[in-house]
Amino acid sequence: MGSLFSQIATVTVMNVRSLPRRLWMSLAMVLASAVVVAILLAFLAMAKGFETTMNSAGSDGVAMLMREGAAAELNSVVTRDQVSLVEDLPGIASDAKGPIVSPELYVIVDGTKKSTGTDANIPLRGLDAAGMALRGNVQLTRGRSFRPGTNELIVGEGVLREFDGFDVGSEVRFGKNTWKVVGAFSTGGNVFESELWADAKVIQSHYNRGSSFQTIRVRLQQPGNVEPLQKAIAADPRLNLDVQTEKAYFAGQGKQLQYMAIFGRVISFIMALGALAGALNTMYTSVADRAKEIATLRALGFSNLSAFCGTIAEALVLAITGGLLGSIAAYLFFDGLNASTLGGSFTQVVFRFEMSPELFVQGAVLALVIGFASGFFPAWRAARLPVIVAFRNGA
Amino acid sequence: MSDFYLIYKNMTRKPLRLFLTCFAIFIAFLIYGAVTTLKGALDAGVDLAADNRLMVVNRINFTVPLPISYFRKVAAMDGVKNVTHANWFGGYYQDPKKQLVVMAVDPESYLRVYPEVVVKPEQKKSWLRDRQGILVGEKLAKIYGWKVGDKIPVSSNIFSQKNGGHTWDFVIDGIFTGNTEQYDTGYMVFHYKYFQETQSFGGDNIGWLVLTTEDPSLNEKVAKKIDTTFANSAFETDTSTEKAFSKAFIEQIGNIGLIIFGVVFMAFFTILVVVGNTMALAVRERTGEIAVLKTLGFSSARIFKMVLLESLLIALVGGLAGLGAAKLLIEGAKTAMAQFLSNLVMGGDIVVQAVGYMLLLGLVTGLLPAVNALRLNIVTAFNRAGV
């Protein structure tokens, strides 16, 4: 008998090569781990995609000012006078045209979803050139930008993906007003891509908003530092505003879907337990089936350890095959899948499922755990079973 | 020796295997029960919608308000039985993060349009009289421990008071229950007049109108009438049945729900396949014994019945335990999640469906080995087992 390693190798190869003989059992084991891995990856990919959409939206260099107590942009109101007052506050960065301040409006309009043909909420944001400049990563992908003072709007790439009727050049009607889509923009996949943008003044007049706005965004002198602004606002009773960085705002808004991700993890964990029970059963049956073979090997002089390792290796091979299949299935079905849901501001957030390499690693780890756990106990039993008993039972 | 004794012995010969099999089935049905209940709760708004109830919202979107004058105009239309209006208040109690469903409504017509809302007569009387009174749903009252007569401050993250604050003080005049268990009583309503007088902006706007028609067959006609009446005005309307409206709202949560349920059900069936496979194998292992039983004079039909009963029994034991655990889980989650999903109820249809799947699992996994056992030729069986 060779070294321990060559023994283990021999038993492993033998076990793996005899797998087709136990086709159904092997398939069951593969299936079990494939499903668990696929479920986990699906949920993680969803959470990841949503997170990317929300996180990359929030800039640390931009502060958001909303009416006190307003939890979302939709609920906030800011007057024209307040906007003028804010422009003079400290801590705001300036360019050639003065302090970089963007008063914005946010109304909800209906769009028709491609997937279901039903209506869903889309935000229509009113802003000006300063507002577009404030979002550093805006790129026009098609057409041109809207002209101030006209019923023109530009549409986010996310809206284009998920909703019907917003193609560049087409006309859309909200209530009495007809808008012309003159361009499409991308903001690098973040939440702003789920929006329509138009001139703030036009929206004010169409939606009876007078001269009010909903939020004010400002570029900060020092990224992340809202303290000077906060102090100045607290000192002025005319400014009943809350200040936070845009990043903090979106992190708060993203909380909702995080529950979904936790839910997903819990479900895949529980499902994994169920599948593990199935896998364990399969391995026990498989080992019991070959009790005599294993006993023969041991009678021939193979060590207990090599019998043990061989069985574990077999379980690992099956689980990893399953994990691989599950990952591939998850990748094919879910990667890049467009989805949308109601976000914190009561509007649709369009995002993509995102299957990143570290998710695959998590899936692989899970497959290994399943393989190891389901192989360990049966292998332990096979290696410990007295040879004589094995022969007697097998007869 | 009764058949049941044999079945019992067969089942328990490998306790570990029995445990693992039952456990896997248990998990599968635990998740099935929990997830279908969750789905049922999400769809409850659609299922409970009254047939003759219509929603009138602004065509632009239901968050855009309508003028109050529409209330009288719609009330005067033919075919309209009752009509009421409501405003979303954006309320919260103490913590802005914990939103409450609070609406400003026209009290009398509201109770007429929503017969599901059950209030004790004397409470109803005092609420209708009391302009600062609020009517609280039973579920909501339970969460915060509110009683009739309590004074509660409710804040709004949309509106502000004329005096600059965001908080309104209300007196709880009544606590309402639903006429069915599924009816969601996790909200509260107060007088629109009080809201209108105290808010600093918003003027004479209402959020939406709800009306009942004299008969469901009139729905379409009435809806069309309303929408054409207000077409080409500054506030165009979109009228749909309550059912369609709720459904559209649920769909806003989006294909995410669909994807999750899809994934879970796929997993559910895969677990059943895996488990079924082991159960079938467990019977096949016993070919030799079945041959012995046949030799002893057991009829084929009897053996067939025994094998089938065994797999049915295993499926039911695991499955019913799982369903029971799901029920417990939901009862626990009910209080914890009352704010988001208040009508978590495991309905009879879910139980029936689940039991159906258990029987199916038992039959499918038992049938093939049972048929094999039925057809088994004793001599071949002994030959096979003897090798």
Interface residues (C-beta under 8 A of the other chain):
Chain A: W24 M25 L27 A28 M29 L31 A32 V35 V36 A38 I39 A42 F43 M46 R67 E68 G69 A70 A71 A72 L74 N75 V77 V107 I108 V109 D110 K113 S115 T116 T118 D119 A120 N121 F174 G175 K176 Y207 N240 M260 F263 G264 I267 I270 M271 L273 G274 A275 A277 G278 A279 L280 N281 T282 Y284 T285 F334 L337 A339 S340 T341 L342 F346 Q348
Chain B: L16 R17 L20 T21 F23 A24 F26 I27 A28 L30 I31 V35 N58 R59 I60 N61 T63 V64 G90 Y92 P96 K97 Q99 S155 S156 N157 I158 S160 G164 H166 F201 N232 S233 A234 F235 E236 K247 A248 E251 Q252 I253 G254 N255 I256 I259 I260 V263 V264 M266 A267 T270 I271 V273 V274 V275 N277 T278 L281 A282 E285
